[in-house]
Amino acid sequence: MYRQGDVLIVPLEESAVPPHAADADQEPRDARGRMVLALGEVTGHAHAVLGPGRLVREPGVFGPLLLHLPDGGRVVHEEHAAIPLPKGWYRVVRQREYIPGAVRIVAD
């Protein structure tokens, strides 16, 4: 497992990847060509992945992301050290916060 700030990146075995993930529409890259895992609402900084790959959003309220890196990649952020990731599939989970009566994604 890998963590960078409020983003958790969990390696997946090939057999655990949902069948639809390979053909699902991918999330668009930002203007700098990065796959953005989480965008800081206050600072504008981003947890992003550099390199070839695909980022697919799963359905649901918090829509976890599936990340495929055929050649590996690096997770970067302006305020954190870069994290190298080996090739493979990953589930990307945003940290959540419980508020009485609700749950919300933690914001930078």
C-alpha positions as CSV (number, residue, x, y, z in Angstrom):
1,M,0.0,0.0,0.0
2,Y,1.1,3.5,-0.6
3,R,-0.2,6.7,1.0
4,Q,0.4,10.3,0.0
5,G,-1.5,12.8,2.1
6,D,-5.2,11.9,2.0
7,V,-4.9,9.5,-0.9
8,L,-4.4,5.7,-0.3
9,I,-3.2,3.6,-3.3
10,V,-3.8,-0.1,-2.9
11,P,-2.2,-2.7,-5.4
12,L,-4.7,-5.1,-6.9
13,E,-4.1,-8.6,-8.1
14,E,-5.1,-9.0,-11.8
15,S,-8.0,-11.3,-10.7
16,A,-9.4,-8.6,-8.4
17,V,-9.8,-6.0,-11.2
18,P,-13.5,-5.6,-12.2
19,P,-14.1,-7.0,-15.7
20,H,-15.5,-3.7,-17.0
21,A,-12.3,-1.8,-16.0
22,A,-10.3,-2.6,-19.1
23,D,-13.0,-1.2,-21.4
24,A,-14.3,1.6,-19.2
25,D,-14.0,5.3,-20.2
26,Q,-11.0,6.8,-18.6
27,E,-10.8,10.0,-16.7
28,P,-9.4,12.9,-18.7
29,R,-5.9,14.0,-18.0
30,D,-5.3,17.6,-16.8
31,A,-3.7,20.4,-18.9
32,R,-0.3,19.1,-17.9
33,G,-1.0,15.6,-19.1
34,R,-1.3,14.1,-15.6
35,M,-3.8,11.6,-14.2
36,V,-5.2,13.5,-11.2
37,L,-6.1,11.3,-8.2
38,A,-7.2,14.2,-6.0
39,L,-7.2,18.0,-6.4
40,G,-6.6,20.3,-3.5
41,E,-9.7,22.5,-3.4
42,V,-7.9,25.2,-1.3
43,T,-4.4,25.1,-2.7
44,G,-4.9,23.9,-6.2
45,H,-2.2,21.3,-5.7
46,A,-2.9,17.8,-7.0
47,H,-2.0,14.2,-6.2
48,A,-1.3,13.1,-9.7
49,V,0.3,10.2,-11.6
50,L,2.9,10.8,-14.3
51,G,3.5,8.3,-17.1
52,P,1.4,6.1,-19.4
53,G,-1.7,4.5,-18.0
54,R,-5.4,4.7,-17.4
55,L,-7.6,6.1,-14.6
56,V,-11.1,4.8,-14.4
57,R,-13.8,6.0,-12.0
58,E,-16.0,3.4,-10.3
59,P,-19.7,4.1,-9.8
60,G,-20.9,5.1,-6.4
61,V,-21.2,8.0,-4.0
62,F,-17.4,8.2,-3.4
63,G,-16.5,6.6,-6.8
64,P,-13.2,5.0,-6.0
65,L,-10.7,5.1,-8.8
66,L,-8.9,2.3,-10.6
67,L,-5.5,3.1,-11.9
68,H,-3.7,0.9,-14.5
69,L,0.1,1.5,-15.0
70,P,1.4,-0.8,-17.7
71,D,4.9,0.4,-17.3
72,G,4.8,1.8,-13.7
73,G,4.6,5.5,-12.8
74,R,5.1,8.1,-10.1
75,V,2.7,9.8,-7.8
76,V,3.6,13.5,-7.4
77,H,2.3,16.4,-5.3
78,E,3.8,19.8,-4.7
79,E,4.1,19.3,-0.9
80,H,5.0,15.6,-0.8
81,A,7.9,13.4,-1.9
82,A,7.2,11.5,-5.2
83,I,6.2,7.8,-4.8
84,P,7.3,5.3,-7.5
85,L,4.7,2.7,-8.3
86,P,5.5,-0.6,-10.1
87,K,3.5,-1.6,-13.1
88,G,0.0,-3.1,-12.4
89,W,-3.5,-2.2,-11.2
90,Y,-4.4,-0.1,-8.2
91,R,-7.5,1.1,-6.3
92,V,-7.2,4.7,-5.3
93,V,-9.2,5.7,-2.1
94,R,-9.7,9.2,-0.8
95,Q,-9.7,9.6,3.0
96,R,-13.1,10.1,4.4
97,E,-14.3,12.0,7.5
98,Y,-17.4,11.1,9.5
99,I,-19.6,14.0,10.5
100,P,-22.7,13.2,12.6
101,G,-25.3,12.1,10.0
102,A,-22.9,12.2,7.0
103,V,-19.6,11.2,5.6
104,R,-17.5,13.4,3.4
105,I,-14.2,13.3,1.5
106,V,-11.3,15.0,3.3
107,A,-10.3,18.2,1.5
108,D,-6.8,19.7,1.4
